[in-house]
């Protein structure tokens, strides 16, 4: 994912570098299989499941660490030409597009449940088709006694604070990018550190929000379709924030080690693209989940 100062060294780089045969894909596939197998055993109350899950997860982290490390060494070793840089850019663009479609599916589910299904059901003969005294309200609590009453999470104050944190992190990341392009490495490192702190602060605030939702609002994953969509949308976004903040941390460490130059730094740019995508998704969540 990176294209540093040695990524394009004119005639020293091959036309298009193709890595040699590697065991990383096979090891990664085996690790993912152990993660899924362990998770399936775990949720079905088989005691070895948790150990298989942890072993698979640790193995996956080890494989990814070695795999990305090899990619960085190839870049720093001058093996990646401008054509490889272009392929990285297209790959990252299509990856982000796939993530856009992923979140669009859940946003679409939220809209459909709220604006189509619920009003439609409220116009039916609910006494015979659903249950007595059904009302087309949102969120819907379902049949009496099945879904325990809960409260929704409003926009104040944690979601608003998180919005300020993410928008500020996008600004600090842009400042770091401009500093790198101006060859001010120390300034770029400082603003990257600020960005990372803001990103993980968002994660801490969301963890506190989840605790508040579970313990005080009784809002859980099984709280009807609203609870399921709330935690699917905000939870997957939180996972993306953790992933993005981790990527930015690695980029910051690479900056400290002297990687990247003002003209060749796609490793930085790719992580920045991902982070700005995370910012935009959160704005949609903030409006359609917390406000509307």
Long-range contacts (C-beta under 8 A, 24 or more apart in sequence): 1-68, 1-71, 1-88, 1-92, 1-266, 1-267, 1-270, 1-271, 2-71, 2-72, 2-75, 2-88, 2-254, 2-259, 2-266, 2-267, 2-270, 3-75, 3-80, 3-84, 3-85, 3-88, 3-264, 3-265, 3-266, 3-267, 4-75, 4-76, 4-254, 4-259, 4-260, 4-261, 4-264, 4-265, 4-267, 5-259, 5-260, 5-261, 5-263, 5-264, 5-265, 6-75, 6-76, 6-77, 6-78, 6-264, 7-75, 7-78, 7-80, 7-81, 7-84, 7-85, 7-264, 7-266, 8-80, 8-81, 8-82, 8-85, 8-264, 9-78, 12-78, 13-78, 13-79, 13-80, 13-81, 13-84, 14-79, 14-81, 15-81, 15-83, 16-81, 16-83, 16-84, 17-74, 17-79, 17-80, 17-81, 17-84, 19-70, 19-74, 22-67, 22-70, 24-63, 24-66, 24-67, 24-70, 27-59, 27-63, 28-60, 28-63, 28-64, 28-67, 30-59, 31-56, 31-57, 31-59, 31-60, 31-63, 32-56, 32-60, 34-59, 35-60, 68-250, 72-254, 72-259, 72-267, 75-267, 76-259, 85-264, 85-266, 88-266, 88-270, 89-266, 89-270, 92-270, 92-273, 92-274, 93-273, 96-273, 96-274, 96-277, 99-240, 99-277, 100-277, 102-236, 103-233, 103-236, 103-237, 103-281, 103-284, 106-229, 106-232, 106-233, 106-236, 107-233, 107-284, 107-288, 109-229, 110-229, 110-233, 110-288, 110-289, 111-288, 113-225, 113-226, 113-229, 114-138, 138-226, 139-223, 139-224, 139-225, 139-226, 139-227, 140-224, 140-225, 140-226, 141-224, 142-224, 147-222, 147-223, 147-224, 148-218, 148-223, 149-218, 150-217, 150-218, 150-219, 150-220, 150-223, 150-227, 151-217, 151-218, 151-219, 152-217, 152-219, 152-226, 152-230, 153-209, 153-212, 153-213, 153-217, 153-219, 153-230, 153-290, 154-290, 155-286, 155-290, 155-291, 158-205, 158-206, 158-208, 158-209, 158-212, 159-209, 159-286, 159-290, 160-286, 161-205, 162-202, 162-205, 162-206, 162-209, 162-282, 162-286, 163-282, 163-283, 163-286, 165-198, 165-199, 165-201, 165-202, 165-205, 166-198, 166-199, 166-202, 166-241, 166-278, 166-279, 166-282, 167-279, 168-198, 169-194, 169-195, 169-198, 169-199, 169-202, 169-275, 169-279, 170-275, 170-276, 170-279, 172-198, 173-248, 173-272, 173-275, 173-276, 174-272, 177-268, 177-269, 177-272, 180-255, 180-260, 180-262, 180-265, 180-268, 181-262, 182-262, 183-261, 183-262, 185-255, 185-258, 188-255, 189-252, 189-255, 189-256, 192-248, 192-251, 192-252, 192-255, 193-252, 195-248, 195-275, 196-245, 196-248, 196-249, 196-252, 199-241, 199-244, 199-245, 199-248, 199-275, 200-245, 202-241, 203-238, 203-241, 203-242, 203-245, 206-234, 206-238, 206-241, 230-289, 233-285, 233-289, 234-285, 234-289, 237-278, 237-281, 237-282, 237-285, 240-278, 240-281, 241-278, 243-274, 244-271, 244-274, 244-275, 244-278, 247-271, 247-274, 247-275, 248-275
